[in-house]
Amino acid sequence: MITTNRPTEDWGQFLGDVPATTAILDRFLEHAEILTMTGKSYRMRRRANAGASSEAGVKE
């Protein structure tokens, strides 16, 4: 299982070798199922709640 917040189109630039990344993704994605999740980040929600608590003077 691989999770990422980057689209596969950006992986070549991120990894620094577009041809190698293309080959890796081609082999990996051949039998993969891709699940695209949308919506607000669970981690960011927690961070936003922590910020609101600290602004109100409440400690977690």
PASEBA-1860 file (N, C-alpha, C; in nm, 3 decimals):
! residues 60
1> MITTNRPT> 0.085/-0.117/0.000/0.000/0.000/0.000/0.090/0.123/0.000 ~ 0.055/0.214/-0.086/0.125/0.342/-0.092/0.021/0.452/-0.080 ~ 0.049/0.548/0.005/-0.038/0.664/0.016/0.045/0.787/-0.015 ~ -0.018/0.884/-0.077/0.051/1.008/-0.112/-0.048/1.121/-0.130 ~ 0.000/1.240/-0.112/-0.083/1.356/-0.140/-0.042/1.419/-0.272 ~ 0.047/1.354/-0.345/0.094/1.402/-0.475/0.038/1.315/-0.587 ~ -0.006/1.376/-0.697/-0.051/1.295/-0.810/0.068/1.224/-0.875 ~ 0.043/1.110/-0.937/0.152/1.033/-0.997/0.226/1.113/-1.104
9> EDWGQFLG> 0.161/1.211/-1.165/0.227/1.294/-1.266/0.345/1.372/-1.207 ~ 0.343/1.399/-1.079/0.450/1.475/-1.014/0.564/1.389/-0.962 ~ 0.548/1.258/-0.962/0.649/1.170/-0.902/0.783/1.176/-0.973 ~ 0.785/1.187/-1.104/0.911/1.192/-1.178/0.996/1.310/-1.137 ~ 0.936/1.425/-1.126/1.008/1.544/-1.083/1.051/1.531/-0.937 ~ 0.963/1.478/-0.854/0.993/1.463/-0.711/1.109/1.366/-0.689 ~ 1.109/1.253/-0.763/1.214/1.153/-0.746/1.340/1.185/-0.826 ~ 1.329/1.279/-0.920/1.447/1.324/-0.992/1.486/1.243/-1.114
17> DVPATTAI> 1.406/1.144/-1.152/1.437/1.061/-1.269/1.306/1.020/-1.334 ~ 1.263/1.098/-1.433/1.133/1.075/-1.495/1.124/0.938/-1.564 ~ 1.224/0.896/-1.644/1.212/0.765/-1.710/1.205/0.648/-1.611 ~ 1.287/0.651/-1.507/1.284/0.543/-1.408/1.152/0.544/-1.331 ~ 1.104/0.661/-1.296/0.977/0.670/-1.224/0.863/0.619/-1.311 ~ 0.864/0.652/-1.440/0.761/0.603/-1.531/0.761/0.452/-1.537 ~ 0.879/0.392/-1.545/0.890/0.245/-1.549/0.840/0.182/-1.420 ~ 0.877/0.239/-1.308/0.834/0.187/-1.178/0.682/0.194/-1.165
25> LDRFLEHA> 0.625/0.310/-1.198/0.480/0.326/-1.188/0.407/0.235/-1.285 ~ 0.461/0.217/-1.405/0.399/0.129/-1.503/0.386/-0.013/-1.448 ~ 0.492/-0.063/-1.388/0.490/-0.199/-1.332/0.403/-0.207/-1.207 ~ 0.410/-0.107/-1.126/0.335/-0.108/-1.001/0.185/-0.095/-1.024 ~ 0.147/-0.006/-1.115/0.006/0.023/-1.136/-0.065/-0.078/-1.226 ~ 0.011/-0.169/-1.286/-0.049/-0.266/-1.377/-0.159/-0.347/-1.310 ~ -0.138/-0.387/-1.186/-0.236/-0.470/-1.114/-0.291/-0.399/-0.990 ~ -0.275/-0.269/-0.984/-0.315/-0.195/-0.864/-0.458/-0.141/-0.878
33> EILTMTGK> -0.517/-0.117/-0.764/-0.642/-0.043/-0.758/-0.610/0.093/-0.698 ~ -0.659/0.197/-0.761/-0.633/0.331/-0.714/-0.760/0.385/-0.650 ~ -0.747/0.425/-0.526/-0.858/0.485/-0.452/-0.826/0.632/-0.433 ~ -0.908/0.717/-0.486/-0.889/0.861/-0.470/-0.984/0.909/-0.362 ~ -0.927/0.968/-0.261/-1.006/1.019/-0.150/-1.007/1.171/-0.157 ~ -1.124/1.228/-0.137/-1.135/1.374/-0.136/-1.193/1.417/-0.002 ~ -1.181/1.542/0.025/-1.233/1.594/0.150/-1.122/1.653/0.234 ~ -1.158/1.697/0.350/-1.062/1.760/0.439/-0.973/1.654/0.504
41> SYRMRRRA> -0.849/1.690/0.525/-0.751/1.601/0.586/-0.784/1.577/0.733 ~ -0.779/1.452/0.774/-0.801/1.418/0.914/-0.692/1.481/1.001 ~ -0.568/1.476/0.954/-0.457/1.533/1.031/-0.471/1.684/1.044 ~ -0.512/1.750/0.935/-0.527/1.895/0.941/-0.643/1.936/1.031 ~ -0.747/1.853/1.038/-0.859/1.881/1.127/-0.810/1.881/1.272 ~ -0.728/1.784/1.303/-0.676/1.774/1.440/-0.588/1.896/1.474 ~ -0.508/1.939/1.375/-0.422/2.055/1.396/-0.507/2.181/1.416 ~ -0.613/2.195/1.337/-0.701/2.311/1.349/-0.768/2.312/1.486
49> NAGASSEA> -0.811/2.196/1.534/-0.874/2.188/1.666/-0.775/2.223/1.776 ~ -0.649/2.182/1.762/-0.548/2.213/1.862/-0.522/2.363/1.866 ~ -0.522/2.427/1.748/-0.502/2.572/1.742/-0.615/2.647/1.807 ~ -0.737/2.601/1.786/-0.853/2.667/1.845/-0.851/2.652/1.997 ~ -0.807/2.535/2.045/-0.800/2.512/2.189/-0.695/2.601/2.254 ~ -0.579/2.615/2.189/-0.473/2.696/2.248/-0.511/2.844/2.246 ~ -0.586/2.887/2.143/-0.629/3.026/2.139/-0.728/3.056/2.250 ~ -0.806/2.957/2.289/-0.907/2.978/2.394/-0.846/2.956/2.533
57> GVKE> -0.717/2.922/2.537/-0.651/2.900/2.665/-0.675/2.762/2.722 ~ -0.719/2.669/2.641/-0.747/2.532/2.684/-0.631/2.444/2.642 ~ -0.580/2.366/2.735/-0.472/2.273/2.703/-0.531/2.135/2.679 ~ -0.468/2.061/2.581/-0.515/1.925/2.553/-0.458/1.827/2.653
END
